[in-house]
Amino acid sequence: MDLNPVRVNIATSPESSDFTSAQDRIIDLKSAEEVSTPEAQDNRIEDGQRAGWLAPIPLEPKRQAVGAKKTEHRASNKGCLSLGLGD
């Protein structure tokens, strides 16, 4: 579903596809570059303001257990497809 705006030429890339989980994940990933420690980066990626409610995606290289922290704002804590965040 997230790539539908790209497929129908509403957006030119996932980064510009408004109101999609792909865009939310990308924004949180880019915000992680603003902090210096790996722990702070993991926190921004896994529990970011935009994508923190989404099912976790494994981080590479693995630094902490993804989804180990149970939060109330996640849509699912059961995992997801075997994709890395870059995928």
C-alpha positions as CSV (number, residue, x, y, z in Angstrom):
1,M,0.0,0.0,0.0
2,D,2.8,2.5,0.8
3,L,4.1,2.5,-2.7
4,N,0.7,3.3,-4.3
5,P,1.3,7.1,-4.3
6,V,4.5,6.4,-6.3
7,R,2.9,3.9,-8.7
8,V,0.1,6.3,-9.6
9,N,2.5,9.3,-9.9
10,I,1.1,11.3,-7.0
11,A,4.6,11.1,-5.5
12,T,8.0,10.7,-7.1
13,S,9.6,8.7,-4.3
14,P,8.7,7.1,-0.9
15,E,10.3,10.1,0.8
16,S,7.7,12.4,-0.9
17,S,4.7,10.1,-0.5
18,D,2.7,11.9,2.2
19,F,0.7,10.1,4.8
20,T,2.5,6.7,4.3
21,S,4.3,4.6,6.8
22,A,7.3,4.5,4.5
23,Q,7.7,8.3,4.7
24,D,7.3,8.1,8.5
25,R,10.1,5.5,8.8
26,I,12.4,7.6,6.5
27,I,11.8,10.8,8.6
28,D,12.6,9.0,11.8
29,L,15.7,7.3,10.2
30,K,17.0,10.7,9.1
31,S,16.3,12.3,12.5
32,A,18.6,9.5,14.0
33,E,21.5,11.1,12.2
34,E,21.1,14.2,14.5
35,V,22.2,12.3,17.6
36,S,25.6,10.8,18.3
37,T,25.3,7.7,20.4
38,P,24.1,4.3,18.9
39,E,21.6,4.0,21.7
40,A,20.0,7.3,21.0
41,Q,19.9,6.5,17.3
42,D,18.2,3.2,17.9
43,N,15.7,4.9,20.1
44,R,14.9,7.5,17.3
45,I,14.6,4.7,14.7
46,E,12.5,2.2,16.8
47,D,10.4,4.6,18.8
48,G,10.4,7.7,16.6
49,Q,7.8,10.4,16.7
50,R,6.5,9.4,13.3
51,A,6.9,5.6,13.0
52,G,7.0,4.5,16.6
53,W,3.5,3.0,16.3
54,L,4.5,0.7,13.4
55,A,5.8,-2.9,13.8
56,P,9.5,-2.9,14.4
57,I,12.0,-3.5,11.6
58,P,15.4,-5.2,12.6
59,L,18.3,-2.8,12.8
60,E,21.6,-3.7,11.0
61,P,24.1,-4.1,12.6
62,K,22.1,-5.5,15.4
63,R,22.6,-3.4,18.5
64,Q,19.6,-4.1,20.6
65,A,16.6,-6.4,20.5
66,V,14.1,-4.9,18.2
67,G,10.7,-4.8,19.8
68,A,12.0,-5.8,23.2
69,K,10.5,-2.7,24.7
70,K,6.8,-3.1,24.8
71,T,5.1,0.2,24.2
72,E,1.5,1.1,24.1
73,H,1.7,3.1,20.9
74,R,2.9,0.2,18.6
75,A,0.3,-1.2,16.2
76,S,1.9,-4.6,16.5
77,N,4.6,-6.2,18.7
78,K,4.5,-9.5,16.9
79,G,7.2,-8.6,14.3
80,C,6.9,-8.1,10.6
81,L,8.3,-9.4,7.3
82,S,12.0,-10.2,7.2
83,L,13.1,-6.9,5.8
84,G,15.8,-4.6,7.1
85,L,15.1,-0.9,7.6
86,G,17.0,0.0,4.4
87,D,14.7,-2.3,2.4
